[in-house]
Amino acid sequence: MRHFQLLVLLFAGCLAPMRAQAPEKPAAVEEIKPDKEVELKLGQLKEIVADRKLARDGEGLDVITILVQKWQGGLNEKDKKDVVKGLESVFTKGKLRPSDSAQIYIGAAVALGQLGKDGAEPLQSVFEDKRFPKKEEWVPLRCELLKALGKAKDETRVKFLIEIARRDPEPQLEASAGEALGNFEDSKLELRKEIVSNLLIRYGEIDSRARQLDPADIEAQNMQKRLNVISGKWNATLRAMTGQAFHEYPEWNEWYNKNKSKEWK
């Protein structure tokens, strides 16, 4: 009987520390409540966009800044969706602003780029929207949309940016798409190699044609102008992707051919 009692005591003693070490329940995540100021500012932004006199766009930029600050401070999912929708509506609602008075559009584009992946879809949608046609006067805004899309760092948009960089007839848009791709410097090597490979294909086409020295060759002259537009921005992106510091296509191409199957930075 005495031995039985000792066994009970020993067994109980073994259990005691086990109970003490039992994992605690995780603390409940505090729910983020709706932000009434967000609702207020979105209402103000809607009124500003609808102003047919276009007299409040400067005020709209201030409202957009506050909404981004609110986002960065932490919002619940509904408020986030409302902010994205509100910023997108700057482009799609109200009277179309003249292309040379597009500050509120540029402000909304920059803001969406700061919202990460949530801002990427509306940025691409607006870029493709026929409301902002493929005309020279809208090129500056379309460039800002591409650069903001890059800053959103949504890897699912890389193929779209590559397509613009390789095929758009407007040099400024090619340049901006290539610049936007530089934001993916922290992506996995496979994606970075895809970016570099595609940029170098187009870079090579432009560089080769631009080197034709016949003064009567108008296409060669146009390609020289295009090369001047893209080279600085594309070089910066290639440096970000590879860790190298070349300045001209032949240098990039030589390095890539030697290193495309190797590990990069």
N, C-alpha and C positions, 0 to 999 in steps of 0.2 A: 504493500500500500504506500509505504514511504517512497519507494522508487517511482511509483506511478505519479505521486505528487511532485517529485523533483522533475520528472519528464514534462509534466504540465507547465511548471514554472519556466523551464528552459525553453519550451516551445513558445510560450507567451513572450519570453524575452527576445526570441528571434523575430517574432512578428512585430514587436513594438517599433524597431527601427524601420522595418519595411513599410509600416503604415505611415511613419513620419516622412518617408521619402516618396510617398505617392505623389504623382504630378498634380500640380494645382490646375484648376480649370482656367483656361485663358480668359483674360479680362474681356468683357463685351466691348466691341468696337462702338465708339460713340457715334450716333447717327448725326450726320450733318443736316441741319435744319435749312429750310428754304430761306434764301437771302432776299429780304423785301427790297433792298436797294437795287439788286439786280433787276427785279421786276420793274421798278421805277425807271431805271436808266434805259431799259429796253423800250419802255413806253415812250420816253423822250426821243430815243433814236428813231423810232417809227415815225413820230411827228416831224422830226427834222428831215428825214428822207422824203416824206410826203409834201414838204413845203415847195410849192410850185415856183416860188420866187427864188429858190436856192440861196436864201440869205443866211441860213443857219449852219452851213456845212462846217465852219470853224468850230462851232459849238459841238457838232457831231464828232469831231476828232477828239475833243475832250471826253465825251461820253464813252467813246471806243476805248480810250486809254483806261478809264475807270473800270470798264468791263474786263479788260485783260488783267488788271491788277486784282480784281475780285477772283477771277479764274485761278490765278497763281496763288492766291491766298487759300484756296480750297472751296469747292462748291459741290453740292450734291448732283446726282446724275441728271435730274430734271432741269436744274438751273444751267448745267453745262450744255444740254441739248438746246435750251432756249437761247443761250448766248451764241452758239454756232448758227442757229437759224436766224437770229437777229442780225448777225454780221453778214450772212449771205444775202439777206434781204436788202442790204445797202445797195447791192448790185442789181437786184432783180425787181425792186419796187420803186415807185416814185418816178418823177420826170428824169429822163436821161441827161446827165450832166455833160457839158461840152468836153471834148477830149483834152482841151487845155485848161480845164478847171476840174480835174478829176481827183483832187486831193482827198476827198472823203473815200473814194474808191481805193486809192493807194493805202490810206490808213486802215481800211477794213482788210485789205490783202495782207498787210504786214501783221495785223492782229491775228488773223486766221493762221498765219505761219507760226505764231507763237503758241498756238493751242495744240501742237503736236498732231498726231494722227487724226484727231477729231476735226482739224481744220483742213486736212488734205483733200477730202472729197469735194467740198464746196469750191476750193481753189481750182481744181481741175475742171469742175463743172462750169465755173464762170469763164475760165479760159476758152472753153469750147462753145460758150453761149454766143449765138448769133447777134445778141444785143451789142456786143463789142466786136465788130466785124474785122476781117483780116485786111485792114486798111492802114496806111502809113500813120495816120493821126492817132491810132490806138496802139501802136507798137510800144510806146513807153509803159502804158498800163499793163499790157500783156507780158512785157518783160518782168515787171514787178510781181505779177501773179506767178510766174515761173520761179522766180527767186524765192518767193514766200513758200511755194510748194516744196522746194528743196529744204528749206529750214524746218518744215514740218517733220522731216525725217521719216516719212512713211515709205518703207522699202517696196511696198506694192506699187508705188508710183514711179519707180526707177525706169521701167520699160517705156512708160509714157514720155519721160524726160529724154531718154535716149532717142526715141523716135523723133522728137522735136529737134534735138541736137543734130541728128543725122540727115533729116529730110526737109526741114522747114526752109522755104525759099528766102525768108527774111534773115539776113545775117545777124541782126541784133537778137532775134529770138533764138537762133542757133547758139549764139554766145551765151545768152542768159540760161538756156537749158543746160549747157555744159557747166556753167558756173554753179547752177543749182545742184548738180550731181556731186560737187565737192563737199556737200554736207554729209555724205555717207562715208566719211573717212574712218569711222569706228565700226562699220559693218564688217561682216565676215569676209575673208579673203576671196571667196568664190564670187561674191557680188562685186567687190572692188575690181577684180580681174575682168568681169563682164563689162563694167563701166569703161575701164581703160581700153579694152579691146575694141569696143564700139567707137569710142572717141578717136582712136588712132586710125581706124578705117576711114572715117570722114576727114580727119586731119590730113591724112596722106593724099586723099583725092584733091583736096583744096590746095595743098602745098605743091603737089606735082603740076597741077594746071597753072598755078600762079608763077611757076618758074619758067614758063614759056615767054621768051623775051621779045617776040615779034610785036612791035608797036601797033601793028594793024590788027592784032588778035584781041578783039574786044572782050571775049570771054575770059582770056587770061588776065586782062586788066581788072575785070570784075572779081575774079578769084583772088587777085592780089588785095583788093579792097576788103573782101570777105576775110581773108587771112589776117589782115590788120585788125579787124574787128574781134575775131574770136581768139586769136593766139594768146593774148595775155590772160584771159579768163580760163581758157582751157588748160594752159600751162599750170595755173594755180591748182586746178582740180587734179590734174595728173600728179602733181607734187603731193597733194593730200592723199591720193590713193596709193602712191608707191614709196613715198619718202625720198624720192630722187629730186634733183634740182636742175633739169635741163630747160633749154629755152627755145629749141626749134624741133620741128618734127623729125628730121633725120636722127637726131640724138635720142629722142624718145623711142623711135622705131628700132634702132640698134639695140638699145638696152632691153626693150620688151622682148625682142626675138631671142635674146640670150637668157632671159629670166622668166618667161611666161609660165614655165613648168616648175619654177622654184617657189619656195616660201618667201614672201615679202615681209615687210615690217609688221 
